[in-house]
Amino acid sequence: MSSEGLPECNVGGSVLQVGPLMPSLVRKLADDYDARRLPSDPDERAAFLADHGAEFTVAVTSGGVGVDASLMQALPNLGAVVNFGVGYDTTDVDAAHARGIGVSNTPDVLTDCTADTAVGLLIDTMRQLPAADRYVRAGRWPVDGMFPLTRDVSNSTVGIIGLGRIGTAIAQRLKAFRCSIAYHNRHRVTDCPYPYFASPVELAASVDVLVVAAAGGDSSRGLVSSEVIEALGPSGYLINIARGSVVDQDALVVALVEKRLAGAGLDVFADEPHVPEELFALDNVVLLPHVGSGTVQTRAAMEELTVRNLHSFLTTGALVTPV
């Protein structure tokens, strides 16, 4: 068997890789499914699609790249977009559904890992652990004395924007720190034990820490606005492990530079991999390179589910985890 746990499948040249993927997944797509890669150069891409666009029935991509409506139009026989990652906001789902194209993602398998990252980022930010590490490495402890005092994580009040799988897992972990949890969703969650706030502004005004775990896309773009950041205030912290687009990044940078926010822990940004340089010198900000699901075990599980979706569609016409 070429793919672990899956029978052989002769798919010809019907699989298209769109954008970079994990090297092991790239090898599997090429070796087991004869996948071809969409060129990144615009001229090469146009020529490639003109010559081969009609050959492909499945596109395999990631949440960082996706498949937009114009690419779908250039792939007239496309039947499915298989997405490596839980986020799929870079794929035009409405356009896909209108054309009868299925879209899948990799939910559940990265929930625990991403929730762990969120809690670790929250602790790092409130306790300024990376800054304290730099303080020691720079030889400042013997010269300048003790590191400045920081803030308790335990018993703090935490608001979560987006109480889905990952948001719920974050809340469960923070309960072990005796944190008080509240949340905002587009809709109230049935049988949820946590207080619900009808708007992000109201939630931000009532908590010490605001954790962003909402799905990306147009519906959540700028949801954490300048008004939300202002409501969080100079003693509040913002943690974002969702999508950079959910937060008004310009307003966030200004608030941090002007000390109108106590701190921020950010795993995602508006224009990745580019990060606002104004944040680099701030000790009250922790910056991560979008590593929320970045463990060996989780990425292997995501890869396995991606291949299952691909194989299932090619053999049965159905996706395992459609969105």
C-alpha positions as CSV (number, residue, x, y, z in Angstrom):
1,M,0.0,0.0,0.0
2,S,1.4,3.4,-1.0
3,S,-0.7,5.5,1.5
4,E,-0.8,4.2,5.0
5,G,-4.1,2.3,5.6
6,L,-5.4,3.0,2.1
7,P,-5.5,0.7,-0.9
8,E,-3.8,1.5,-4.1
9,C,-5.6,4.0,-6.3
10,N,-4.7,4.9,-9.9
11,V,-5.8,8.6,-10.2
12,G,-3.8,9.5,-13.3
13,G,-3.1,13.3,-13.5
14,S,-6.3,14.4,-11.9
15,V,-4.8,15.9,-8.7
16,L,-3.5,19.4,-8.5
17,Q,-1.3,20.8,-5.7
18,V,-2.0,24.5,-5.1
19,G,0.6,26.2,-3.0
20,P,3.3,24.8,-0.7
21,L,2.5,21.9,1.6
22,M,4.4,19.7,4.0
23,P,7.2,17.9,2.2
24,S,5.9,14.5,3.3
25,L,2.5,15.3,1.9
26,V,4.0,16.7,-1.3
27,R,5.9,13.4,-1.8
28,K,2.8,11.3,-1.1
29,L,0.7,13.3,-3.6
30,A,3.3,13.0,-6.2
31,D,4.2,9.3,-5.6
32,D,0.7,7.9,-4.9
33,Y,-1.6,10.2,-6.8
34,D,0.6,11.5,-9.7
35,A,-0.2,15.1,-8.5
36,R,1.1,18.1,-10.5
37,R,1.9,21.4,-8.9
38,L,0.3,24.7,-10.0
39,P,3.2,27.1,-11.0
40,S,3.6,30.2,-8.9
41,D,4.8,32.4,-11.7
42,P,1.7,34.2,-13.2
43,D,2.7,33.7,-16.8
44,E,3.6,30.0,-16.3
45,R,0.4,29.5,-14.3
46,A,-1.7,30.9,-17.1
47,A,-0.1,28.7,-19.7
48,F,-0.3,25.7,-17.5
49,L,-4.0,26.2,-16.8
50,A,-4.7,26.8,-20.5
51,D,-3.1,23.5,-21.4
52,H,-4.0,21.3,-18.5
53,G,-6.8,23.0,-16.4
54,A,-9.5,20.6,-17.7
55,E,-7.5,17.6,-16.5
56,F,-7.9,18.1,-12.8
57,T,-10.8,16.9,-10.6
58,V,-9.2,17.6,-7.2
59,A,-7.1,20.5,-5.8
60,V,-5.1,19.9,-2.6
61,T,-4.2,23.2,-0.9
62,S,-3.7,24.7,2.6
63,G,-5.4,27.4,4.6
64,G,-2.6,29.8,3.8
65,V,-3.3,29.6,0.0
66,G,-6.7,28.2,-0.9
67,V,-8.5,28.1,-4.2
68,D,-10.3,31.3,-5.3
69,A,-13.2,31.7,-7.7
70,S,-10.9,32.6,-10.7
71,L,-8.9,29.4,-10.2
72,M,-12.0,27.3,-10.0
73,Q,-13.2,28.8,-13.3
74,A,-9.8,27.7,-14.8
75,L,-10.4,24.2,-13.6
76,P,-13.7,23.3,-15.3
77,N,-13.8,19.7,-14.1
78,L,-12.9,20.4,-10.5
79,G,-15.0,18.4,-8.1
80,A,-13.3,19.0,-4.7
81,V,-10.9,21.3,-2.9
82,V,-9.1,19.3,-0.2
83,N,-7.7,21.6,2.4
84,F,-4.8,20.9,4.7
85,G,-5.8,22.7,7.9
86,V,-8.9,23.6,9.8
87,G,-9.1,27.1,8.4
88,Y,-10.4,27.4,4.8
89,D,-11.1,31.1,4.5
90,T,-8.7,31.5,1.6
91,T,-11.0,29.2,-0.5
92,D,-14.1,30.8,-1.9
93,V,-16.6,28.3,-0.4
94,D,-19.6,30.1,-1.8
95,A,-18.2,29.9,-5.4
96,A,-17.3,26.3,-4.8
97,H,-20.8,25.4,-3.7
98,A,-22.4,27.3,-6.6
99,R,-20.3,25.2,-9.0
100,G,-21.0,21.9,-7.1
101,I,-17.5,21.7,-5.8
102,G,-17.0,20.1,-2.4
103,V,-14.6,21.5,0.1
104,S,-13.0,19.7,3.0
105,N,-10.7,20.6,5.9
106,T,-9.0,18.8,8.8
107,P,-11.0,19.5,12.0
108,D,-10.7,17.9,15.4
109,V,-7.2,16.5,14.9
110,L,-5.6,19.9,15.7
111,T,-7.9,21.0,18.4
112,D,-5.8,20.0,21.4
113,C,-2.6,21.2,19.9
114,T,-3.9,24.6,19.0
115,A,-5.6,24.9,22.4
116,D,-2.3,24.1,24.1
117,T,-0.6,26.8,22.1
118,A,-3.3,29.3,23.1
119,V,-2.8,28.6,26.8
120,G,1.0,28.6,26.5
121,L,0.9,31.9,24.6
122,L,-1.5,33.4,27.2
123,I,0.9,32.4,30.1
124,D,4.0,33.6,28.1
125,T,2.3,37.0,27.5
126,M,0.9,37.7,30.9
127,R,4.1,36.5,32.7
128,Q,6.4,37.9,30.0
129,L,8.4,34.7,30.1
130,P,10.2,35.3,26.7
131,A,11.2,38.8,27.8
132,A,12.5,37.4,31.1
133,D,14.5,34.8,29.2
134,R,16.0,37.6,27.1
135,Y,16.7,39.6,30.3
136,V,18.8,36.7,31.7
137,R,20.6,36.0,28.4
138,A,21.6,39.7,28.0
139,G,23.3,39.5,31.4
140,R,20.9,42.1,32.9
141,W,20.0,40.2,36.1
142,P,23.3,40.8,38.0
143,V,23.4,44.4,36.7
144,D,19.8,45.6,36.9
145,G,18.4,43.3,39.6
146,M,15.1,41.5,39.6
147,F,12.9,41.4,36.5
148,P,9.8,43.6,36.7
149,L,6.6,42.1,38.2
150,T,4.0,40.7,35.9
151,R,0.4,39.5,36.1
152,D,-1.2,36.3,37.5
153,V,-2.8,33.9,35.0
154,S,-4.8,32.0,37.7
155,N,-8.1,33.5,38.7
156,S,-8.1,35.9,35.8
157,T,-11.2,36.6,33.7
158,V,-10.9,35.3,30.2
159,G,-13.2,36.1,27.2
160,I,-13.2,33.8,24.2
161,I,-14.4,35.0,20.8
162,G,-15.4,31.8,19.0
163,L,-16.5,29.0,21.3
164,G,-16.2,26.2,18.7
165,R,-14.0,23.1,19.1
166,I,-10.8,25.0,19.7
167,G,-12.4,27.8,21.8
168,T,-14.1,25.1,24.0
169,A,-10.8,23.2,24.5
170,I,-9.1,26.5,25.5
171,A,-11.9,27.2,28.1
172,Q,-11.5,23.7,29.5
173,R,-7.8,24.1,30.0
174,L,-8.2,27.5,31.6
175,K,-10.7,26.2,34.1
176,A,-7.8,24.3,35.7
177,F,-6.3,27.8,36.4
178,R,-9.5,28.8,38.1
179,C,-10.2,31.4,35.4
180,S,-13.6,32.8,34.9
181,I,-14.7,32.2,31.3
182,A,-17.1,34.2,29.2
183,Y,-17.6,34.1,25.4
184,H,-19.0,35.8,22.3
185,N,-20.3,33.8,19.3
186,R,-22.5,34.7,16.4
187,H,-25.1,32.6,18.2
188,R,-25.4,31.5,21.8
189,V,-24.1,28.0,22.4
190,T,-26.8,25.6,23.7
191,D,-26.2,24.3,27.2
192,C,-23.0,26.3,27.6
193,P,-22.0,26.9,31.2
194,Y,-20.2,30.2,30.4
195,P,-21.8,33.6,30.3
196,Y,-22.6,34.9,26.8
197,F,-22.0,38.4,25.6
198,A,-23.9,39.7,22.6
199,S,-21.0,41.8,21.2
200,P,-17.2,41.6,21.3
201,V,-17.1,45.1,22.8
202,E,-19.2,44.1,25.7
203,L,-17.1,41.0,26.2
204,A,-13.8,42.9,26.0
205,A,-15.0,45.4,28.6
206,S,-15.6,42.7,31.1
207,V,-12.5,40.6,31.0
208,D,-8.8,40.7,31.7
209,V,-7.8,38.6,28.7
210,L,-9.5,38.3,25.3
211,V,-8.7,35.1,23.4
212,V,-9.5,35.1,19.6
213,A,-10.5,31.6,18.4
214,A,-13.0,32.5,15.7
215,A,-12.9,31.2,12.2
216,G,-11.5,33.4,9.5
217,G,-13.2,34.7,6.4
218,D,-15.2,37.8,5.4
219,S,-17.8,37.2,8.2
220,S,-15.2,37.7,10.9
221,R,-12.9,40.2,9.3
222,G,-12.1,43.0,11.7
223,L,-14.3,41.5,14.3
224,V,-11.8,42.6,17.0
225,S,-12.0,46.3,16.0
226,S,-10.4,49.4,17.5
227,E,-13.5,49.7,19.7
228,V,-13.0,46.2,21.1
229,I,-9.3,46.9,21.7
230,E,-10.2,50.2,23.4
231,A,-12.8,48.3,25.6
232,L,-10.1,45.8,26.6
233,G,-8.1,48.7,27.9
234,P,-4.6,49.4,29.3
235,S,-4.8,46.4,31.8
236,G,-6.1,44.0,29.2
237,Y,-4.4,41.3,27.1
238,L,-5.2,40.0,23.6
239,I,-4.3,36.5,22.5
240,N,-4.9,35.5,18.8
241,I,-4.5,32.0,17.6
242,A,-7.3,32.2,14.9
243,R,-6.6,34.3,11.8
244,G,-4.8,37.7,11.5
245,S,-7.8,39.0,9.6
246,V,-10.1,38.7,12.6
247,V,-8.2,41.6,14.4
248,D,-7.8,45.2,13.2
249,Q,-4.0,44.8,13.2
250,D,-3.2,48.5,12.6
251,A,-5.4,49.5,15.6
252,L,-3.7,46.7,17.7
253,V,-0.2,47.9,16.9
254,V,-1.0,51.5,17.8
255,A,-2.7,50.5,21.1
256,L,0.4,48.4,22.0
257,V,2.9,51.1,21.1
258,E,0.9,53.7,23.0
259,K,0.5,51.4,26.0
260,R,-3.3,51.4,25.7
261,L,-3.2,47.6,26.0
262,A,-1.2,45.7,28.5
263,G,0.1,43.1,26.1
264,A,-0.6,40.7,23.3
265,G,0.3,37.1,22.3
266,L,0.0,36.6,18.5
267,D,0.4,33.4,16.5
268,V,-1.2,34.9,13.4
269,F,-1.0,38.1,11.4
270,A,-2.8,40.0,8.7
271,D,-0.1,39.6,6.0
272,E,1.9,36.5,6.9
273,P,4.8,35.9,7.0
274,H,5.2,39.7,7.4
275,V,4.9,41.0,10.9
276,P,4.7,44.7,11.9
277,E,8.2,45.8,12.8
278,E,6.8,48.1,15.5
279,L,6.1,45.0,17.6
280,F,9.7,43.7,17.6
281,A,10.9,45.9,20.3
282,L,8.0,45.4,22.7
283,D,8.6,43.2,25.7
284,N,4.9,42.9,26.4
285,V,4.2,41.2,23.1
286,V,4.9,37.5,22.2
287,L,5.2,36.7,18.5
288,L,4.9,33.2,17.1
289,P,5.2,32.2,13.4
290,H,1.8,30.6,13.0
291,V,2.7,27.4,14.9
292,G,-0.6,26.7,16.6
293,S,-0.8,23.2,15.2
294,G,2.9,22.8,14.6
295,T,3.8,19.5,16.3
296,V,5.0,16.3,14.7
297,Q,2.0,14.4,15.9
298,T,-0.6,16.9,14.9
299,R,0.7,17.6,11.5
300,A,0.9,13.9,10.8
301,A,-2.7,13.5,11.8
302,M,-3.6,16.5,9.5
303,E,-1.8,14.9,6.6
304,E,-3.5,11.6,7.2
305,L,-6.9,13.2,7.2
306,T,-6.1,15.2,4.1
307,V,-5.1,12.0,2.2
308,R,-8.3,10.3,3.5
309,N,-10.4,13.1,2.1
310,L,-8.6,13.0,-1.2
311,H,-8.8,9.2,-1.5
312,S,-12.4,9.1,-0.5
313,F,-13.4,11.7,-3.1
314,L,-11.4,9.9,-5.9
315,T,-12.9,6.5,-5.1
316,T,-16.5,7.4,-3.9
317,G,-17.1,11.0,-4.8
318,A,-17.6,11.9,-1.2
319,L,-15.4,13.8,1.3
320,V,-14.7,12.5,4.8
321,T,-14.9,16.0,6.5
322,P,-16.8,18.4,4.2
323,V,-17.3,21.9,5.3
